[in-house]
């Protein structure tokens, strides 16, 4: 639980730093920064999932039931944040000038 809480707190702080950035939104200070946010949480989640799927027990199952709504709320708080959306939209509106190329 402490690792999940620390990971969510870290990612939330990183996302708020992006939102509060006084500079105009750019690909680097918005999209790249979002991609880098949440490193600890991206490490903790697969470790817990791997351990709980291989070595499940009532305690781990109870933790998983606690994590699920916490992670849903955490994700929703980021994805549905209107101020973050404005920054992403501002970058999207620059897409033709950014010359990022296409890769598929």
Helices and strands as residue ranges (DSSP letters): H 2-20, I 27-32, H 33-36, H 39-54, H 58-79, H 82-92, H 95-98
